[in-house]
Amino acid sequence: MLTYIRFDNFYSFYEQAEFSMLLGKQPTKSDYDIYVDTAQDNLRLNKVTAILGANGSGKTQLLKAIAFLRWFMVHSAYLADDKSVPFDTFKNHEYLPSNFEIGFLLKNAQDIYDEYRYELTIENNIVTYEALYKKTSRLFSYIFVREYDNVKEVMTYKYRDFIPPSLADDAPRNGSLISYANILDDPTADAIVVMLTQYLTNVIEMGRNNKISSSITQVAEIFNKNKELKKLAEKLLCEFDTGINQINVKKVNFFNEDIVNSR
């Protein structure tokens, strides 16, 4: 479960931007809240968050940051050494570092949520800093930290309950250690990858994902069977001022034109 993301020097965002699902204790309670008990805290999060803005204001680029980190932490270990990390920096700032940070929750063996923080810096298609932290008290303790010195061309690595240096040294310079550790069946990396692969999005790291349209029929079937859920979706669409006030589900018979003409 993602809780927040921060990033800079990514597509149209030069300065740091933040998107958070976390709520403080002061906002009025609503039906759109989730209350999560972690090993150290009681967290309050949004079930639903809307991003509003004019065309070209950066809404999709913000979602790209989430999609990029999802891809990077899951799949980047398979990126060839000579390939560039697939994202663009802010215009004319390709030689400056891009920084990312996300917070997320994972259930442990006792079925209780633990709170994590992941940090990443990419510069000139090289991971110059990557770290994973877990909240163990009121503070976060590192699970691993790896840092690359561009001048000395030396990678330093420290870890607790993660893959040892003998394995971490072989991780790609343009990929995530979490993605690499997942290949080696590290339990923490495996749990993170499972959590991230459960997310469904119509925005991927390189733009919009048109394949998501295949799920429309599945949603239509759900709404057709669950009228209360359909009403709730209509209510939310109205509140978001999308211009949509009703969802109509109709059964349509499709046919293959070549087969019909052949008859």
Beta strands, then each sheet from edge to edge (+ up, - down):
strand 1: 2-8
strand 2: 17-20
strand 3: 22-23
strand 4: 33-37
strand 5: 42-46
strand 6: 98-107
strand 7: 113-123
strand 8: 126-135
strand 9: 140-149
strand 10: 154-159
strand 11: 203-204
strand 12: 207-208
sheet 1: 2+ 1- 6+ 7- 8+ 9- 10+
sheet 2: 3+ 5- 4+
sheet 3: 11+ 12-
end
